[in-house]
Amino acid sequence: MTLEENVLKRIKPGPEEKEKLQEVASELLARVSTISRIKGIEGITPKLVGSAARNTWISGTHDLDIFIAFPESVSREELETNGLLIAREVARNGINTEERYAEHPYLNMQYKGFDVDLVPCFAVKSAAEIKSAVDRTPFHNEFIKMSIPGREDDVITMKQFMKGTGTYGSELRTQGFSGYLTELLIVHYGSFRNLIRNACNWKPGLVIDMLEHGTVKHNDPLVVVDPTDPKRNVAAALSLNQFANFIDVCRSYSEKPSEEFFFPKEKEPMQDDEIINMITSRRSSFIAIVFRAPELVDDILYPQMDKMEQSLSALFEEHEFQVLNTGYWVKENAVVVIELMSSRLPLVKKHRGPPVWVYEHALGFKEKYADSDELFALYIDDGFYVADIKRKFSTAIELLEGKIESCSLGKHLGKAVAEGYTVLEDTDMAKINDPEFRRFLRKWEQNKSKN
């Protein structure tokens, strides 16, 4: 038995699990139809979509996507009102029911061991005529059901490979490969091994257009033209880093296949002495900004965390603190970690002025600094006036305390930081005892080993 066959044996749903899924899905679809009829809401077509409908789901991942399709003639307001009405009635026997919002509201619940999304949509004639983003999902469903037979095992194996290597998931937190994108790649390349082999030679700008639609240009590392909607790039959510990470892990797997790519061992939290050793051995400076994370959905929280990370990095660079690496971690608290070449700069700063012969500017520069308390020395170097002046912020902590609230942090994070934050320097990060944060810190240990 090959390595991939052994992996598949562990992750492929068995007959009983499949039967249970079909039973629950059929029950929910029937409830949508019954409730629609009782409420007098006509023209409703319930549909099971997603990996559960196309036999590309991994054992133990009990997710059901039930779409409540309304006639195209229905207004958006009617769809939202009646869609939620039906969903709430269906969810009466569920638990942990929660209304969520994408382009329009939908309902999530736990039901008989399944995580269920009840999503209203429009039953449009083609994906090119969608009235909301979710309307194209049924078309994706039909295309994959038509194209995937015989390759379902390859999809399941590839999804597990991506999960194990941290490249699976198109949400903003991950920016990796979606389930639909993974299925399309298997359809295109034909098998798990062919996708691995080809990905080793991928380069940014790769375009995969299976039905040869031709398409508008996309400025993305990977472009996979949606077979059901030629203007759309299915891989639009894939970041350049995740694109590169996938190439890297495919090469590593090709050179030395191992089940650890599919089922990685969980990293142990770094112990105090490991954190101290990691920081001291790098001979750099670490600054951690810790604050209470606001309660936001991931699609709002993570873009703001990205923005904060970039904004703080730019702040340090603007004030001549050289940034080596950055990262962030979020749980109840959020922590932005920035590694600097040094967290301390000389108090003196060299400020170059105009050439001596540019009379008015030169005179103004000299007069500005001649009697300044901030001046260490004023002299001419290579024909230019130069003032050695006192630096306003000579430590990273002083800079943060003076400027963090003026940074572009995003609406919610700006408010959270204004309510209070703590700055930890170097080995003080060991004061954070959360095991997940201490696993996150191994990012720097891994970078060190690669370099």
Secondary structure, DSSP 8 states (H G I E B T S, - for coil): --HHHHHHHHHS--HHHHHHHHHHHHHHHHHHHHHHHHTT--S-EEEEESHHHHT---TT--EEEEEEEE-TTS-HHHHHHHHHHHHHHHGGG-EEEEEEESSSEEEEEEETTEEEEEEEEE--SSGGG-SSGGGGHHHHHHHHHHH-TT-HHHHHHHHHHHHHHT-B--STTT--B-HHHHHHHHHHH-SHHHHHHHHTT--TTEEE-TT--------SSEEEEETTEEEEETTTT--HHHHHHHHHHHHHHHHS--GGGTS--------HHHHHHHHHHHT-EEEEEEEE-----HHHHHHHHHHHHHHHHHHHHHTT--EEEEEEEESSEEEEEEEES-SB--SEEEEEEEETTSHHHHHHHHHHHHT-TTEEEEEEETTEEEEEEE-S--BHHHHHHHHGGGS---HHHHHHHHT-EEEEEGGGGGG---HHHHHHTHHHHHHHHH-
